[in-house]
Amino acid sequence: MCHVENMPSLNIRELRDTRRLKAWLRSGKTVELRERNLVIARIVPHGRPRKQRAYPDFAALRREILGRRVLPGADLLIQERGRF
């Protein structure tokens, strides 16, 4: 049996005490539901939808660093291969 010790847990009979369960869920804790000391479910609090992560504008960053220059990557690679 493996479970996180900091995670609150309830037995089926203790599920009647909804005050404690609601308090845990409102504070953002996941609660384990047990029957005869075996985990049968996890009650997960409903969270707010996560915001879409904004990625940096790499093209603008490249233009800021290099300006209008274009680095010939293929030509550099061909030159480097001949060196070894």
N, CA, C and O atoms as a Tinker XYZ file with bonds, in Angstrom:
   336  protein
     1  N      0.849000   -1.179000    0.000000    73     2
     2  CA     0.000000    0.000000    0.000000    64     1     3
     3  C      0.887000    1.233000    0.000000    63     2     4     5
     4  O      1.721000    1.404000    0.890000    81     3
     5  N      0.712000    2.081000   -0.983000    73     3     6
     6  CA     1.512000    3.286000   -1.101000    64     5     7
     7  C      0.586000    4.490000   -1.239000    63     6     8     9
     8  O     -0.252000    4.536000   -2.139000    81     7
     9  N      0.736000    5.437000   -0.367000    73     7    10
    10  CA    -0.043000    6.659000   -0.473000    64     9    11
    11  C      0.753000    7.800000    0.124000    63    10    12    13
    12  O      1.695000    7.583000    0.885000    81    11
    13  N      0.381000    8.981000   -0.214000    73    11    14
    14  CA     1.037000   10.167000    0.309000    64    13    15
    15  C      0.505000   10.410000    1.711000    63    14    16    17
    16  O     -0.705000   10.515000    1.912000    81    15
    17  N      1.402000   10.500000    2.676000    73    15    18
    18  CA     0.962000   10.632000    4.065000    64    17    19
    19  C      0.327000   11.985000    4.347000    63    18    20    21
    20  O     -0.496000   12.101000    5.255000    81    19
    21  N      0.690000   12.995000    3.598000    73    19    22
    22  CA     0.126000   14.318000    3.840000    64    21    23
    23  C     -1.255000   14.470000    3.238000    63    22    24    25
    24  O     -1.945000   15.454000    3.504000    81    23
    25  N     -1.663000   13.507000    2.431000    73    23    26
    26  CA    -2.973000   13.589000    1.802000    64    25    27
    27  C     -4.033000   13.141000    2.796000    63    26    28    29
    28  O     -3.941000   12.042000    3.344000    81    27
    29  N     -5.037000   13.975000    3.037000    73    27    30
    30  CA    -6.097000   13.565000    3.963000    64    29    31
    31  C     -6.883000   12.396000    3.386000    63    30    32    33
    32  O     -7.018000   12.259000    2.171000    81    31
    33  N     -7.400000   11.554000    4.281000    73    31    34
    34  CA    -8.185000   10.415000    3.818000    64    33    35
    35  C     -9.410000   10.237000    4.700000    63    34    36    37
    36  O     -9.423000   10.614000    5.872000    81    35
    37  N    -10.434000    9.653000    4.099000    73    35    38
    38  CA   -11.688000    9.377000    4.795000    64    37    39
    39  C    -12.095000    7.941000    4.530000    63    38    40    41
    40  O    -11.857000    7.409000    3.445000    81    39
    41  N    -12.708000    7.316000    5.522000    73    39    42
    42  CA   -13.350000    6.031000    5.298000    64    41    43
    43  C    -14.751000    6.299000    4.762000    63    42    44    45
    44  O    -15.258000    7.418000    4.837000    81    43
    45  N    -15.361000    5.260000    4.223000    73    43    46
    46  CA   -16.714000    5.407000    3.680000    64    45    47
    47  C    -17.663000    5.936000    4.752000    63    46    48    49
    48  O    -18.497000    6.795000    4.464000    81    47
    49  N    -17.552000    5.446000    5.961000    73    47    50
    50  CA   -18.453000    5.893000    7.031000    64    49    51
    51  C    -18.207000    7.343000    7.410000    63    50    52    53
    52  O    -19.139000    8.058000    7.779000    81    51
    53  N    -16.960000    7.780000    7.322000    73    51    54
    54  CA   -16.634000    9.170000    7.669000    64    53    55
    55  C    -17.062000   10.152000    6.582000    63    54    56    57
    56  O    -17.024000   11.366000    6.784000    81    55
    57  N    -17.462000    9.631000    5.452000    73    55    58
    58  CA   -17.874000   10.493000    4.349000    64    57    59
    59  C    -19.122000   11.300000    4.686000    63    58    60    61
    60  O    -19.414000   12.302000    4.033000    81    59
    61  N    -19.847000   10.870000    5.690000    73    59    62
    62  CA   -21.037000   11.624000    6.120000    64    61    63
    63  C    -20.682000   12.991000    6.676000    63    62    64    65
    64  O    -21.486000   13.923000    6.622000    81    63
    65  N    -19.468000   13.106000    7.213000    73    63    66
    66  CA   -19.013000   14.385000    7.769000    64    65    67
    67  C    -18.542000   15.266000    6.610000    63    66    68    69
    68  O    -17.351000   15.326000    6.305000    81    67
    69  N    -19.483000   15.939000    5.977000    73    67    70
    70  CA   -19.149000   16.707000    4.785000    64    69    71
    71  C    -18.430000   18.013000    5.096000    63    70    72    73
    72  O    -17.794000   18.579000    4.207000    81    71
    73  N    -18.508000   18.503000    6.311000    73    71    74
    74  CA   -17.833000   19.757000    6.652000    64    73    75
    75  C    -16.332000   19.620000    6.489000    63    74    76    77
    76  O    -15.677000   20.470000    5.887000    81    75
    77  N    -15.798000   18.544000    7.032000    73    75    78
    78  CA   -14.357000   18.329000    6.951000    64    77    79
    79  C    -13.933000   18.108000    5.495000    63    78    80    81
    80  O    -12.918000   18.646000    5.051000    81    79
    81  N    -14.707000   17.323000    4.767000    73    79    82
    82  CA   -14.407000   17.057000    3.362000    64    81    83
    83  C    -14.428000   18.347000    2.546000    63    82    84    85
    84  O    -13.523000   18.590000    1.747000    81    83
    85  N    -15.454000   19.173000    2.742000    73    83    86
    86  CA   -15.560000   20.433000    2.007000    64    85    87
    87  C    -14.397000   21.371000    2.347000    63    86    88    89
    88  O    -13.871000   22.058000    1.471000    81    87
    89  N    -14.005000   21.393000    3.609000    73    87    90
    90  CA   -12.902000   22.270000    4.016000    64    89    91
    91  C    -11.608000   21.851000    3.318000    63    90    92    93
    92  O    -10.855000   22.704000    2.847000    81    91
    93  N    -11.348000   20.553000    3.248000    73    91    94
    94  CA   -10.147000   20.062000    2.562000    64    93    95
    95  C    -10.190000   20.408000    1.078000    63    94    96    97
    96  O     -9.198000   20.865000    0.511000    81    95
    97  N    -11.341000   20.190000    0.453000    73    95    98
    98  CA   -11.453000   20.447000   -0.980000    64    97    99
    99  C    -11.347000   21.940000   -1.292000    63    98   100   101
   100  O    -10.739000   22.325000   -2.290000    81    99
   101  N    -11.937000   22.779000   -0.441000    73    99   102
   102  CA   -11.839000   24.228000   -0.657000    64   101   103
   103  C    -10.415000   24.732000   -0.507000    63   102   104   105
   104  O    -10.031000   25.713000   -1.143000    81   103
   105  N     -9.627000   24.065000    0.334000    73   103   106
   106  CA    -8.229000   24.476000    0.500000    64   105   107
   107  C     -7.338000   23.890000   -0.588000    63   106   108   109
   108  O     -6.130000   24.127000   -0.592000    81   107
   109  N     -7.924000   23.125000   -1.515000    73   107   110
   110  CA    -7.167000   22.614000   -2.658000    64   109   111
   111  C     -6.522000   21.268000   -2.457000    63   110   112   113
   112  O     -5.673000   20.867000   -3.253000    81   111
   113  N     -6.906000   20.552000   -1.402000    73   111   114
   114  CA    -6.301000   19.248000   -1.125000    64   113   115
   115  C     -7.081000   18.131000   -1.806000    63   114   116   117
   116  O     -8.308000   18.177000   -1.893000    81   115
   117  N     -6.358000   17.135000   -2.284000    73   115   118
   118  CA    -6.968000   15.928000   -2.819000    64   117   119
   119  C     -7.219000   14.978000   -1.657000    63   118   120   121
   120  O     -6.352000   14.810000   -0.799000    81   119
   121  N     -8.384000   14.360000   -1.616000    73   119   122
   122  CA    -8.774000   13.511000   -0.491000    64   121   123
   123  C     -8.905000   12.064000   -0.979000    63   122   124   125
   124  O     -9.529000   11.795000   -2.005000    81   123
   125  N     -8.301000   11.137000   -0.217000    73   123   126
   126  CA    -8.424000    9.719000   -0.531000    64   125   127
   127  C     -9.664000    9.153000    0.142000    63   126   128   129
   128  O     -9.927000    9.441000    1.310000    81   127
   129  N    -10.415000    8.359000   -0.582000    73   127   130
   130  CA   -11.580000    7.666000   -0.045000    64   129   131
   131  C    -11.186000    6.213000    0.129000    63   130   132   133
   132  O    -10.752000    5.561000   -0.821000    81   131
   133  N    -11.338000    5.699000    1.358000    73   131   134
   134  CA   -10.870000    4.350000    1.686000    64   133   135
   135  C    -12.019000    3.461000    2.141000    63   134   136   137
   136  O    -13.015000    3.921000    2.701000    81   135
   137  N    -11.842000    2.183000    1.881000    73   135   138
   138  CA   -12.744000    1.163000    2.404000    64   137   139
   139  C    -11.860000    0.048000    2.942000    63   138   140   141
   140  O    -11.104000   -0.583000    2.204000    81   139
   141  N    -11.972000   -0.176000    4.236000    73   139   142
   142  CA   -11.132000   -1.165000    4.921000    64   141   143
   143  C     -9.646000   -0.925000    4.651000    63   142   144   145
   144  O     -8.892000   -1.852000    4.353000    81   143
   145  N     -9.255000    0.320000    4.760000    73   143   146
   146  CA    -7.869000    0.773000    4.643000    64   145   147
   147  C     -7.284000    0.605000    3.235000    63   146   148   149
   148  O     -6.068000    0.689000    3.063000    81   147
   149  N     -8.125000    0.370000    2.238000    73   147   150
   150  CA    -7.677000    0.324000    0.858000    64   149   151
   151  C     -8.233000    1.540000    0.124000    63   150   152   153
   152  O     -9.417000    1.857000    0.240000    81   151
   153  N     -7.390000    2.202000   -0.613000    73   151   154
   154  CA    -7.828000    3.376000   -1.363000    64   153   155
   155  C     -8.704000    2.909000   -2.514000    63   154   156   157
   156  O     -8.283000    2.093000   -3.334000    81   155
   157  N     -9.930000    3.430000   -2.572000    73   155   158
   158  CA   -10.821000    3.069000   -3.664000    64   157   159
   159  C    -11.080000    4.253000   -4.590000    63   158   160   161
   160  O    -11.553000    4.072000   -5.712000    81   159
   161  N    -10.771000    5.469000   -4.125000    73   159   162
   162  CA   -10.976000    6.642000   -4.974000    64   161   163
   163  C    -10.201000    7.819000   -4.421000    63   162   164   165
   164  O     -9.795000    7.836000   -3.260000    81   163
   165  N    -10.009000    8.794000   -5.278000    73   163   166
   166  CA    -9.439000   10.075000   -4.870000    64   165   167
   167  C    -10.408000   11.155000   -5.308000    63   166   168   169
   168  O    -10.853000   11.183000   -6.455000    81   167
   169  N    -10.723000   12.029000   -4.394000    73   167   170
   170  CA   -11.610000   13.149000   -4.693000    64   169   171
   171  C    -10.712000   14.361000   -4.917000    63   170   172   173
   172  O    -10.003000   14.804000   -4.013000    81   171
   173  N    -10.754000   14.882000   -6.124000    73   171   174
   174  CA    -9.875000   15.980000   -6.527000    64   173   175
   175  C    -10.700000   17.262000   -6.596000    63   174   176   177
   176  O    -11.779000   17.267000   -7.189000    81   175
   177  N    -10.208000   18.348000   -5.998000    73   175   178
   178  CA   -10.963000   19.598000   -6.053000    64   177   179
   179  C    -11.022000   20.129000   -7.478000    63   178   180   181
   180  O    -10.076000   19.985000   -8.252000    81   179
   181  N    -12.130000   20.734000   -7.801000    73   179   182
   182  CA   -12.299000   21.327000   -9.118000    64   181   183
   183  C    -11.516000   22.621000   -9.155000    63   182   184   185
   184  O    -11.804000   23.549000   -8.399000    81   183
   185  N    -10.534000   22.684000  -10.025000    73   183   186
   186  CA    -9.699000   23.879000  -10.097000    64   185   187
   187  C    -10.109000   24.772000  -11.235000    63   186   188   189
   188  O    -10.900000   24.392000  -12.099000    81   187
   189  N     -9.573000   25.935000  -11.221000    73   187   190
   190  CA    -9.804000   26.866000  -12.313000    64   189   191
   191  C     -9.031000   26.375000  -13.533000    63   190   192   193
   192  O     -7.956000   25.792000  -13.390000    81   191
   193  N     -9.563000   26.604000  -14.723000    73   191   194
   194  CA    -8.817000   26.186000  -15.910000    64   193   195
   195  C     -7.505000   26.955000  -15.999000    63   194   196   197
   196  O     -7.452000   28.160000  -15.752000    81   195
   197  N     -6.467000   26.242000  -16.350000    73   195   198
   198  CA    -5.163000   26.877000  -16.440000    64   197   199
   199  C     -5.100000   27.792000  -17.649000    63   198   200   201
   200  O     -5.672000   27.507000  -18.701000    81   199
   201  N     -4.394000   28.891000  -17.474000    73   199   202
   202  CA    -4.237000   29.830000  -18.580000    64   201   203
   203  C     -3.270000   29.234000  -19.596000    63   202   204   205
   204  O     -2.328000   28.520000  -19.254000    81   203
   205  N     -3.540000   29.555000  -20.848000    73   203   206
   206  CA    -2.649000   29.115000  -21.906000    64   205   207
   207  C     -1.315000   29.830000  -21.732000    63   206   208   209
   208  O     -1.281000   31.050000  -21.570000    81   207
   209  N     -0.240000   29.095000  -21.765000    73   207   210
   210  CA     1.070000   29.668000  -21.551000    64   209   211
   211  C      1.505000   30.431000  -22.789000    63   210   212   213
   212  O      1.461000   29.908000  -23.903000    81   211
   213  N      1.918000   31.653000  -22.588000    73   211   214
   214  CA     2.358000   32.480000  -23.710000    64   213   215
   215  C      3.837000   32.216000  -23.970000    63   214   216   217
   216  O      4.676000   32.387000  -23.085000    81   215
   217  N      4.142000   31.800000  -25.187000    73   215   218
   218  CA     5.525000   31.544000  -25.560000    64   217   219
   219  C      6.140000   32.821000  -26.114000    63   218   220   221
   220  O      5.437000   33.636000  -26.711000    81   219
   221  N      7.441000   33.006000  -25.925000    73   219   222
   222  CA     8.071000   34.210000  -26.453000    64   221   223
   223  C      8.071000   34.193000  -27.980000    63   222   224   225
   224  O      8.025000   33.131000  -28.600000    81   223
   225  N      8.122000   35.350000  -28.557000    73   223   226
   226  CA     8.167000   35.480000  -30.002000    64   225   227
   227  C      9.622000   35.314000  -30.440000    63   226   228   229
   228  O     10.398000   36.268000  -30.419000    81   227
   229  N      9.982000   34.089000  -30.837000    73   227   230
   230  CA    11.368000   33.797000  -31.178000    64   229   231
   231  C     11.803000   34.512000  -32.456000    63   230   232   233
   232  O     12.963000   34.904000  -32.583000    81   231
   233  N     10.892000   34.681000  -33.390000    73   231   234
   234  CA    11.242000   35.380000  -34.629000    64   233   235
   235  C     11.603000   36.833000  -34.336000    63   234   236   237
   236  O     12.568000   37.354000  -34.897000    81   235
   237  N     10.845000   37.491000  -33.469000    73   235   238
   238  CA    11.140000   38.878000  -33.115000    64   237   239
   239  C     12.468000   38.970000  -32.361000    63   238   240   241
   240  O     13.237000   39.910000  -32.560000    81   239
   241  N     12.729000   38.001000  -31.506000    73   239   242
   242  CA    13.990000   37.983000  -30.762000    64   241   243
   243  C     15.164000   37.806000  -31.715000    63   242   244   245
   244  O     16.196000   38.458000  -31.557000    81   243
   245  N     15.011000   36.931000  -32.701000    73   243   246
   246  CA    16.072000   36.725000  -33.693000    64   245   247
   247  C     16.315000   38.004000  -34.478000    63   246   248   249
   248  O     17.466000   38.375000  -34.705000    81   247
   249  N     15.246000   38.690000  -34.898000    73   247   250
   250  CA    15.397000   39.947000  -35.636000    64   249   251
   251  C     16.080000   41.009000  -34.780000    63   250   252   253
   252  O     16.859000   41.818000  -35.282000    81   251
   253  N     15.779000   40.996000  -33.480000    73   251   254
   254  CA    16.396000   41.969000  -32.580000    64   253   255
   255  C     17.895000   41.721000  -32.451000    63   254   256   257
   256  O     18.681000   42.667000  -32.401000    81   255
   257  N     18.291000   40.461000  -32.399000    73   255   258
   258  CA    19.705000   40.129000  -32.225000    64   257   259
   259  C     20.478000   40.239000  -33.533000    63   258   260   261
   260  O     21.555000   40.835000  -33.569000    81   259
   261  N     19.934000   39.666000  -34.611000    73   259   262
   262  CA    20.676000   39.566000  -35.860000    64   261   263
   263  C     20.341000   40.653000  -36.863000    63   262   264   265
   264  O     21.098000   40.873000  -37.809000    81   263
   265  N     19.229000   41.331000  -36.675000    73   263   266
   266  CA    18.805000   42.316000  -37.663000    64   265   267
   267  C     18.338000   41.606000  -38.922000    63   266   268   269
   268  O     17.584000   40.635000  -38.849000    81   267
   269  N     18.792000   42.095000  -40.099000    73   267   270
   270  CA    18.382000   41.486000  -41.366000    64   269   271
   271  C     19.373000   40.428000  -41.842000    63   270   272   273
   272  O     19.168000   39.814000  -42.889000    81   271
   273  N     20.438000   40.213000  -41.085000    73   271   274
   274  CA    21.436000   39.222000  -41.507000    64   273   275
   275  C     20.829000   37.828000  -41.500000    63   274   276   277
   276  O     20.008000   37.482000  -40.651000    81   275
   277  N     21.257000   37.052000  -42.464000    73   275   278
   278  CA    20.849000   35.655000  -42.537000    64   277   279
   279  C     22.117000   34.823000  -42.429000    63   278   280   281
   280  O     23.050000   34.989000  -43.216000    81   279
   281  N     22.144000   33.936000  -41.460000    73   279   282
   282  CA    23.322000   33.092000  -41.290000    64   281   283
   283  C     23.180000   31.857000  -42.166000    63   282   284   285
   284  O     22.197000   31.125000  -42.049000    81   283
   285  N     24.134000   31.623000  -43.029000    73   283   286
   286  CA    24.058000   30.453000  -43.908000    64   285   287
   287  C     24.475000   29.190000  -43.159000    63   286   288   289
   288  O     25.649000   28.818000  -43.160000    81   287
   289  N     23.533000   28.553000  -42.538000    73   287   290
   290  CA    23.831000   27.385000  -41.716000    64   289   291
   291  C     24.372000   26.221000  -42.514000    63   290   292   293
   292  O     25.304000   25.552000  -42.068000    81   291
   293  N     23.810000   25.960000  -43.690000    73   291   294
   294  CA    24.261000   24.831000  -44.496000    64   293   295
   295  C     25.684000   25.051000  -44.973000    63   294   296   297
   296  O     26.484000   24.115000  -44.969000    81   295
   297  N     26.021000   26.271000  -45.385000    73   295   298
   298  CA    27.373000   26.556000  -45.856000    64   297   299
   299  C     28.390000   26.378000  -44.730000    63   298   300   301
   300  O     29.467000   25.820000  -44.943000    81   299
   301  N     28.049000   26.850000  -43.542000    73   299   302
   302  CA    28.953000   26.682000  -42.397000    64   301   303
   303  C     29.163000   25.208000  -42.076000    63   302   304   305
   304  O     30.273000   24.798000  -41.737000    81   303
   305  N     28.121000   24.421000  -42.180000    73   303   306
   306  CA    28.224000   23.002000  -41.894000    64   305   307
   307  C     29.138000   22.302000  -42.892000    63   306   308   309
   308  O     29.945000   21.454000  -42.511000    81   307
   309  N     29.013000   22.652000  -44.154000    73   307   310
   310  CA    29.858000   22.048000  -45.182000    64   309   311
   311  C     31.318000   22.429000  -44.959000    63   310   312   313
   312  O     32.204000   21.589000  -45.119000    81   311
   313  N     31.581000   23.685000  -44.592000    73   311   314
   314  CA    32.949000   24.123000  -44.315000    64   313   315
   315  C     33.519000   23.379000  -43.112000    63   314   316   317
   316  O     34.673000   22.953000  -43.148000    81   315
   317  N     32.753000   23.218000  -42.074000    73   315   318
   318  CA    33.227000   22.554000  -40.863000    64   317   319
   319  C     33.506000   21.072000  -41.115000    63   318   320   321
   320  O     34.434000   20.519000  -40.525000    81   319
   321  N     32.739000   20.427000  -41.961000    73   319   322
   322  CA    32.973000   19.009000  -42.254000    64   321   323
   323  C     34.332000   18.791000  -42.900000    63   322   324   325
   324  O     34.992000   17.784000  -42.645000    81   323
   325  N     34.740000   19.716000  -43.720000    73   323   326
   326  CA    36.031000   19.583000  -44.385000    64   325   327
   327  C     37.200000   19.786000  -43.456000    63   326   328   329
   328  O     38.320000   19.379000  -43.766000    81   327
   329  N     36.955000   20.420000  -42.301000    73   327   330
   330  CA    38.040000   20.698000  -41.356000    64   329   331
   331  C     38.528000   19.461000  -40.635000    63   330   332   333
   332  O     39.693000   19.402000  -40.242000    81   331
   333  N     37.680000   18.484000  -40.453000    73   331   334
   334  CA    38.060000   17.335000  -39.633000    64   333   335
   335  C     38.480000   16.207000  -40.497000    63   334   336
   336  O     38.839000   15.143000  -39.992000    81   335
